[in-house]
Structure formats: C-alpha cells, structure tokens
Amino acid sequence: MCTKLGYMAKDQYGQTYHNLQHPRKDLLERLGRKHAAKMYIENSKHEVKHVGYVIAGLWLNVYTVSEFK
C-alpha cells in the first residue's frame, strides 16, 4: 500500500512547487493571488478530467506524491 505524502505542481515552464498539502490554497498563497481557475484535459475516450489550475497565467498540473517501495 502506498503512503500519500501530499502534492506537487509543475507549471508550463518546468518550475516545480513541492510540499503542497492543500494544492489550490497553497499555490494561491505562494503566488500571491486570490483566484484560481480549474484546468481540465480530455482523453481519447472523450472523458474530461481535472488536472490542475490556471493561476496568474501559469498552467499548473498537480500531482499526488506517494512513497515508492
């Protein structure tokens, strides 16, 4: 069983944001902003999935960080 350690985010320029416990709240605080729009993708099966946020012109994909065994 994997142990969830939190979240991380990566923007379109390759900048990473680590140690996020509440991704939206933590990213807004770090970037000094108050609004975030949700970002979605559509896969080949036409399923829409929430993958991150758009904050201050940055497209941030959010990932779950878990322990590797």
N, CA and C of each residue as an Amber inpcrd file, in Angstrom:
protein
   207
   0.8430000  -1.1820000   0.0000000   0.0000000   0.0000000   0.0000000
   0.8830000   1.2390000   0.0000000   0.5430000   2.2170000  -0.8140000
   1.3220000   3.4520000  -0.9150000   0.8920000   4.4450000   0.1540000
   1.8730000   5.1410000   0.6930000   1.6070000   6.1930000   1.6520000
   1.6010000   7.5220000   0.9250000   0.4860000   8.2430000   0.9870000
   0.3610000   9.5380000   0.3230000   1.1170000  10.5850000   1.1350000
   2.0210000  11.3180000   0.4710000   2.8380000  12.3100000   1.1460000
   2.3920000  13.7340000   0.8780000   1.4210000  13.9350000   0.0260000
   0.9520000  15.2740000  -0.3030000   0.8710000  15.4540000  -1.8050000
   1.1070000  16.6900000  -2.2570000   1.0030000  17.0130000  -3.6740000
   2.1880000  17.8620000  -4.1200000   2.3870000  17.9000000  -5.4210000
   3.3450000  18.8180000  -6.0300000   2.7040000  19.3500000  -7.2980000
   3.1990000  20.4600000  -7.7950000   2.6810000  21.0400000  -9.0340000
   3.8540000  21.4120000  -9.9310000   3.5840000  21.4270000 -11.2340000
   4.5910000  21.7930000 -12.2240000   3.9260000  22.7100000 -13.2420000
   4.5480000  23.8680000 -13.5090000   3.9580000  24.7900000 -14.4770000
   4.4940000  24.5240000 -15.8760000   3.9970000  25.2880000 -16.8550000
   4.3620000  25.0510000 -18.2560000   5.8200000  25.3710000 -18.5470000
   6.5090000  26.0400000 -17.6330000   7.9200000  26.3710000 -17.8330000
   8.8580000  25.3930000 -17.1280000   8.2920000  24.4180000 -16.4260000
   9.1010000  23.4210000 -15.7440000   9.3750000  23.7280000 -14.2880000
   8.9030000  24.8650000 -13.7850000   9.0760000  25.2140000 -12.3720000
   8.2210000  24.2740000 -11.5320000   8.7760000  23.7530000 -10.4400000
   8.0230000  22.8400000  -9.5820000   7.7310000  23.4830000  -8.2370000
   6.6360000  23.0730000  -7.6600000   6.1760000  23.5670000  -6.3610000
   5.9230000  22.3290000  -5.5070000   6.7260000  22.1550000  -4.4760000
   6.6780000  20.9450000  -3.6480000   6.0030000  21.2000000  -2.3010000
   5.7360000  20.1020000  -1.5880000   5.1870000  20.1270000  -0.2260000
   3.8510000  20.8490000  -0.1400000   2.9480000  20.5240000  -1.0460000
   1.6020000  21.0970000  -1.0280000   0.6780000  20.1360000  -0.2930000
   0.0450000  20.6040000   0.7570000  -0.9330000  19.7730000   1.4620000
  -2.3400000  20.0360000   0.9370000  -2.6280000  21.2820000   0.6030000
  -3.8960000  21.7010000   0.0080000  -3.5170000  22.4660000  -1.2530000
  -3.4350000  21.7850000  -2.4000000  -2.8390000  22.3570000  -3.6090000
  -3.3510000  23.7390000  -4.0040000  -4.6490000  23.9270000  -4.1080000
  -5.1810000  25.2140000  -4.5500000  -4.8150000  26.3180000  -3.5630000
  -5.0800000  26.0880000  -2.2980000  -4.8010000  27.0820000  -1.2570000
  -3.3080000  27.4090000  -1.1810000  -2.4720000  26.3820000  -1.1610000
  -1.0210000  26.5840000  -1.0450000  -0.4490000  27.3020000  -2.2630000
  -0.9090000  26.9580000  -3.4650000  -0.4110000  27.6250000  -4.6730000
  -0.8350000  29.0910000  -4.7090000  -2.0690000  29.3790000  -4.3200000
  -2.5230000  30.7680000  -4.2830000  -1.6740000  31.5910000  -3.3140000
  -1.3620000  31.0320000  -2.1520000  -0.5240000  31.7340000  -1.1750000
   0.8840000  31.9730000  -1.7120000   1.4900000  30.9450000  -2.3040000
   2.8630000  31.0660000  -2.8150000   2.9670000  32.0610000  -3.9700000
   1.9200000  32.1390000  -4.7830000   1.9470000  33.0300000  -5.9360000
   1.3340000  34.4020000  -5.6360000   0.8450000  34.5910000  -4.4230000
   0.2910000  35.8700000  -4.0150000  -0.9720000  36.2600000  -4.7640000
  -1.8060000  35.2970000  -5.0490000  -3.0490000  35.5290000  -5.7950000
  -4.2460000  35.0660000  -4.9890000  -5.4560000  35.4560000  -5.4560000
  -6.6870000  35.0880000  -4.7640000  -7.6410000  34.2640000  -5.6130000
  -7.3470000  34.1040000  -6.9060000  -8.2560000  33.3790000  -7.7970000
  -7.5110000  32.3000000  -8.5790000  -8.1460000  31.1420000  -8.6900000
  -7.6050000  30.0430000  -9.4900000  -8.7340000  29.4550000 -10.3280000
  -8.4630000  29.2190000 -11.5970000  -9.4190000  28.5450000 -12.4750000
  -8.9890000  27.0860000 -12.6070000  -9.9530000  26.1930000 -12.6440000
  -9.6230000  24.7780000 -12.8070000  -9.1730000  24.5120000 -14.2370000
  -8.2460000  23.5840000 -14.3880000  -7.7420000  23.1980000 -15.6970000
  -8.1250000  21.7340000 -15.9350000  -8.6270000  21.4530000 -17.1310000
  -9.1050000  20.1150000 -17.4810000  -8.4050000  19.6100000 -18.7370000
  -8.3950000  18.2750000 -18.9040000  -7.9620000  17.6710000 -20.1580000
  -9.0400000  16.6870000 -20.6000000  -9.0340000  16.3840000 -21.8790000
  -9.9450000  15.3850000 -22.4230000  -9.0910000  14.2970000 -23.0590000
  -9.3170000  13.0490000 -22.6520000  -8.5230000  11.9550000 -23.2070000
  -9.1560000  11.4190000 -24.4900000  -8.5510000  10.3930000 -25.0470000
  -9.0210000   9.8440000 -26.3220000 -10.4130000   9.2170000 -26.2300000
 -10.8510000   8.8950000 -25.0090000 -12.1880000   8.3380000 -24.8130000
 -13.2160000   9.4360000 -24.5430000 -12.8100000  10.6970000 -24.7230000
 -13.6520000  11.8640000 -24.5170000 -14.1050000  12.0160000 -23.0620000
 -13.2630000  11.5450000 -22.1410000 -13.5170000  11.7350000 -20.7190000
 -12.7810000  13.0010000 -20.2750000 -13.4660000  13.8520000 -19.5570000
 -12.8750000  15.1040000 -19.0820000 -12.3910000  14.8940000 -17.6480000
 -11.1580000  15.3510000 -17.3700000 -10.5340000  15.1150000 -16.0720000
  -9.8840000  16.4010000 -15.5630000 -10.1160000  16.7230000 -14.2940000
  -9.4910000  17.8960000 -13.6640000  -8.0250000  17.5490000 -13.3670000
  -7.0930000  18.3630000 -13.8770000  -5.6690000  18.0520000 -13.7090000
  -4.8670000  19.1340000 -13.0080000  -5.4590000  20.3030000 -12.7770000
  -4.7000000  21.3570000 -12.1370000  -5.4230000  22.6840000 -12.1600000
  -4.6140000  23.7580000 -12.1080000  -5.1690000  25.1070000 -12.0060000
  -4.4350000  26.0690000 -12.9290000  -5.1300000  27.1390000 -13.3020000
  -4.5120000  28.2570000 -14.0030000  -4.5140000  29.4050000 -13.0040000
  -3.3110000  29.8570000 -12.6260000  -3.1610000  30.9320000 -11.6530000
  -2.1490000  31.9260000 -12.2000000  -2.5550000  33.1640000 -12.3250000
  -1.6560000  34.2590000 -12.7540000  -0.9480000  33.9240000 -14.0690000
  -1.6600000  33.3140000 -15.0160000  -1.0710000  32.9840000 -16.3110000
  -0.2230000  31.7270000 -16.3110000  -0.1300000  31.0420000 -15.1910000
   0.6240000  29.7850000 -15.1130000  -0.3490000  28.6110000 -15.1890000
  -0.0310000  27.6490000 -16.0200000  -0.8100000  26.4200000 -16.1270000
  -0.1310000  25.4050000 -15.2280000  -0.7360000  25.0790000 -14.1140000
  -0.1250000  24.2240000 -13.1010000  -0.7980000  22.8570000 -13.0700000
  -0.0500000  21.8290000 -13.4620000  -0.5280000  20.4550000 -13.3330000
  -0.1970000  19.9990000 -11.9240000  -1.1700000  19.3870000 -11.2480000
  -0.9940000  18.9360000  -9.8700000  -0.8660000  17.4190000  -9.8590000
   0.1120000  16.9330000  -9.0870000   0.3900000  15.5010000  -8.9890000
   0.3500000  15.0580000  -7.5270000  -0.0920000  13.8320000  -7.2910000
  -0.0380000  13.2450000  -5.9540000   1.3520000  12.6770000  -5.7460000
   1.9150000  12.9370000  -4.5750000   3.2310000  12.3900000  -4.2400000
   3.0040000  11.2510000  -3.2560000   3.5740000  10.0990000  -3.5610000
   3.4460000   8.9570000  -2.6520000   4.7820000   8.2560000  -2.5090000
   4.9110000   7.5060000  -1.4580000   6.1480000   6.7890000  -1.1600000
   6.3590000   5.6760000  -2.1730000   7.5880000   5.5350000  -2.6450000
   7.9220000   4.4820000  -3.5930000   8.5640000   3.3330000  -2.8460000
   8.0160000   2.1410000  -3.0230000   8.5780000   0.9640000  -2.3390000
   9.0080000  -0.0580000  -3.3480000
